Structure formats: C-alpha cells, structure tokens
Amino acid sequence: MSQPPDIRRTVDAVWRIESARIVATLAKMTGDLGLAEDLAQEAVLDALQQWPESGVPRNAGAWLTAVAKRKAIDGWRRRERLDDRYRAMANDLAQTTDADWQPIDDDVLRLVFTACHPVLSREAQVALTLRTVAGLTSDEIARLLLVPVATAQQRIVRAKKTLSAARVPFETPEPNEWGPRLSAVLGVVYLLFTEGYAATSGERWIRTDLAHEALRLGRVLAGLLPREPEAHALVALMEFQASRFAARTTADGAPVLLADQDRSRWDRTQIARGTAALERADAVGRGRASYGLQAAIAQCHAIASSVDATDWERIVLLYEALGRLAPSPIVELNRAVAVSMATGPANALRIVDRLTSDGALRGSHLLPSVRGELLAQLGRTDEARSELLTAAGLTANERERAVLRAKAAALVSPEL
C-alpha cells in the first residue's frame, strides 16, 4: 500500500534526525549493531503503516525506539529466551518515556567506534557508519562514495554480517586499542560533517543537525586524545566551515555561494574556536597532516574580508602539499578552483581537463560544475552552459540543481 507523501516525508525527516540515537540505543540493548539497524527499520515500517491513522507521536524518536525494543523482546520470546536478559530488557522498555529521551553522547560515539572496528575494511567502515549514524539511504551513500548503489548495499550487508560473526561488542575500546580505528573514525566523522555541510540529495542544501553532531563527536574525540594533532585539526576544520552556516543560505533555504555571502554573518566566535583548535594541533609538534592542511585552507577563507582579499596563492600551496600527502581527485579539483583565483581560469582549466581525461569523478556533478564556471570566465559560453546543465542533471540535491540551472540560464551567448 502506498503511503501519503506527507507521512513519508515526516518519517524520513524523523529518521534523519533520530536514527543515530535510535540505533545506538538498540545496539547497546541487543549487543548487535546489525540487528539494531534491522529493528529500527522494522519500526520505521510500522510508523508508515500506523501514523496515517493514529497521527505522528509527540516524540517520534521515543516511539520508534519503544517499538523496536518490543520487536527485540518478541524475538527473544519466540526463541524461548525468557532469561534474566529478557526480564531486564522488558523492565527497561517499561521505563522508556518521553522524559527519558535525551540526546545521547557516549552511545553515538560507541556506535562510530563499533562501525569502524578493524575487522571491517575501510570501505565497509565508511558505508556502515554513513548508514547507521547518518541515516543515509543506499542511494545517498553510493552518490557520496561515487560507487554503484549495489556496491554500497553489499558493503553495508557484509559489514553487518562480519560484525555479527566476529561477535564485535558495542563499546568504546580502551585507549590502547584506538590506534587501528582512529584514522577511520576521524574519516567517517568528517564524512558525516561533509554530508551535513552540503547534502548529496534532498530538499535542503545544509543538514545542520548532521553537521553539528559530527562536530560534537569531533570535540569529544579531541578531548579524549589531547596529544593527537589530527583530532584537534579536524575540529578546527569543522569549526571554520560551520562558522559560515548562517550565511550559506537565504531565509527560504536557497544556497548562497561564497562570493555572495554576507561575511558579517559568519560566526566569529566559532572562527576563534577553530583557530584555537588548530593552534592546539600545531603545539603537539608533529607537523600538519591531512586535516591540519585542510584546516589551514579553511582558515584562509575564514579570516579574509572578501573573496578578493583571500590569500589564494597560499591556498594553492596548501592544496599542493595536501595533494602530495593525500592525493585525490577532489583535492585536485579544489586546487584548480584556487588556481583560477590566483592565476586565472586558463591554468585551472588545464587541471580540470586532465581530471576529465583521466575519468576521475565520473558521474559526479562536481567536475562539470567547476568546468562550466571556468569556461564561462573564458567566454566559452555555449560550452559552459552545456557543462552546467550536465552538472545539474547529475546532482540529486534539489537546491544545488536549481543554482546550476540558474547559472546556465544566466549565460548569454556572444552575438555573432
């Protein structure tokens, strides 16, 4: 039976906001991350069936959690597991009330560490975290990771089975066990923030709830690891980028690009926090790694009074260093943007064309978007319009699609 669009949107919105806390609560209860995610999904299906008639509960997150807990207990009952564990869980269910439903701190962090267990490949860690913590669909994860949907689905399913087979506990490991997981944990926290900063799909360009949760997790990690420079650097990077949130959209949610943002609306307190975090990273004395270099780039933007006043030459140098340390097509594309500002669009276009010929970022809207901008600056209007429309067709974010189409429509071909 098809669901009313408004109920579907409501359930989707609740899932995006509450999924990490719901799954974390269930994982703590069952000791099985895969089972927790399955139970949460079953509760979502119940919501789709019941809410059209009963109405949306006042506290939808608590409702979904309680329903999922009942399903877990029913499963144990069917398997005749009426032992002390069942009785304890039944008592816990009886105590689940709206008043008890508070933001979870440690449990979400445990969820991230569990999803980043060394028994999983890095690809599986990332996909599982995006699913269980960010609440992203397989389609969204595939777009974010630039892989086919079937590949994303396989990674998630295999990751759940692997954790279950290995009997991985739902816990934060001891500090001496963090080493093998830390790089992955920092990586997925930043991916969560990135999805919040510029959503891959949907009606909103920014998912502030997800970005703020990633920043909160980063701050917790930095507090637990005072001698880990990349933890502080990641916090600095997220602080600098989050400082622009108020200026990145109009009142109705339309994107406002960097050149058009009212910098007086940037959060100077947050910029100061980012500066302090970067100083803490530097004080450790190990030199800047990937997040440190990215934070330094973000700081250049944060302290500049305008686009023209930005130190683009320094940004180019920082991207070159980042490209040698952590090479990727995205880093190279960002370097091209900085080069266009520092030395002109012609030099930048050569970088972008190399990425195109290499097949890098195939299927992503980012490459044709940047290429269209550069072509427009060079006066190659028809080509620019074609690239921008191609980019609009590739993005799944409705707000970004509208911006790209408006840019294409605004281009006027030179008179013959």
Sequence and secondary structure as in RCSB ss.txt:
>XXXX:A:sequence
MSQPPDIRRTVDAVWRIESARIVATLAKMTGDLGLAEDLAQEAVLDALQQWPESGVPRNAGAWLTAVAKRKAIDG
WRRRERLDDRYRAMANDLAQTTDADWQPIDDDVLRLVFTACHPVLSREAQVALTLRTVAGLTSDEIARLLLVPVA
TAQQRIVRAKKTLSAARVPFETPEPNEWGPRLSAVLGVVYLLFTEGYAATSGERWIRTDLAHEALRLGRVLAGLL
PREPEAHALVALMEFQASRFAARTTADGAPVLLADQDRSRWDRTQIARGTAALERADAVGRGRASYGLQAAIAQC
HAIASSVDATDWERIVLLYEALGRLAPSPIVELNRAVAVSMATGPANALRIVDRLTSDGALRGSHLLPSVRGELL
AQLGRTDEARSELLTAAGLTANERERAVLRAKAAALVSPEL
>XXXX:A:secstr
    HHHHHHHHHHHHHHHHHHHHHHHHHHS HHHHHHHHHHHHHHHHHHHHHH   SSHHHHHHHHHHHHHHHH
HHHTT  SHHHHHHHHHHHT  GGG    SHHHHHHHHHHT TTS HHHHHHHHHHHTS   HHHHHHHHTS HH
HHHHHHHHHHHHHHHTT  SS   GGG HHHHHHHHHHHHHHHHHHHS SEES S  HHHHHHHHHHHHHHHHH 
TT HHHHHHHHHHHHHHTTGGGSB TTS B  GGG  GGGS HHHHHHHHHHHHHHHHT S   HHHHHHHHHHH
HHH SSSTTS HHHHHHHHHHHHHHS  HHHHHHHHHHHHHHH HHHHHHHHHHHHHHTTTTT SHHHHHHHHHH
HHTT HHHHHHHHHHHHHH EEHHHHHHHHHHHHH      
